[in-house]
């Protein structure tokens, strides 16, 4: 039997040490992979949609004036102080039994724009808020929660990216993209997947947010971060954080083809989502929100 010399023993031991160290490093990376901080902790500037003024609650008329009178469903909105709310004031949206979206005759919920001037022309932002479904809320139909919007100055190209829920209560990401052609305007809606080919106005695909369900009677903190793609590149970013934890990330977003298309603001939505009156809230329910915040 050949006895290994001292040099080979040293190299073998060194190789074993390097192998163990490499394995330990791989395990450490797997188990302790750095988490991305919520976007509200990474952006320098913030603007809030206040629900109070000088310590007093504002009225829905005040809110209507602040959003430029372009509201739908403010009659279903109540501004008040809710026990257990993370903020002093909250906005409560009613979805009565048998109601559909805010455009229907049997309207329920709300949908209105919030477009601060500071957000205009930005290419990255973070929409943050707390949300709670009432204990009796019935997730029997698809529904829409607030989202981020953008457009070019002439609105030849416009996009909206929402958080939403499906009939099972699972979270989803939903989008709507509108492009105008010389002879007609084409609209396409669906649930978001990527990359998106705007050349065919084809955006009707979808993805669920794995592991995210909307509980009843419990406040959740939501951060929705959107970084626009370079024109005609699939390199935009969408991240969703729930209670400080990153649950969804896409880095191949394609939401615009023109550099003139920039962020516009938010679409503050809370309603059942369906094309007609067949899509109805099964029973009385409500969705509560803390004051909305934009970070950039």
TASULGI-V774833 format. One line per field, one symbol per residue. ss: DSSP state (@ for helix, = for strand, . for the rest). psi: psi as a letter, one per 30 degrees, with the letter a starting at -180 (. if undefined). burial: 1 if it has 16 or more other C-alpha atoms within 10 Angstrom, else 0. A space follows every 50 residues. Layout:
# TASULGI-V774833
ss: ???
psi: ???
burial: ???
This chain:
# TASULGI-V774833
ss: .....@@@@@@@@@@@@@@@@@@@@@@@@@@.......@@@....===.. .==..==..@@@@@@@.....=.@@@====.........======....= ......=..=====.........==========.........======== =.....=========....===========....=======.....=@@@ .=....=======..=...========........=======..====== ===........===========............======..===.
psi: kkkkleeeeeeeeeeeeeeeeeeeeeeeeefhkkkkkkffffkelkkkjk glkhgkkllfeeeeefggghlkgffgkkkajkkfkflelljkkkilkglb lfflehklaljlkjikeffkflgklkkklkkkklegkjiflklklllkll llefhfkklkjlkllaffgkklkklkkkkkleflkkkklakklllkjffg hjgillkljkgjkjlkgkkkkkkjkkkklkkgkiglkkkkkkhfkjfkkk ghkjflfkffjakebljjkjlkjlfaffjlkelkllkkklkkkkk.
burial: 00000000000000000000000000000000000001110000010001 11000011010010010000111101101101001101111111111111 11000011111111110111111111111111110011111111111111 11000111111111110011111111111000000000111111110100 10110001100001010011111111111110111111111101010100 1111111001111111111111110000111110111111111111
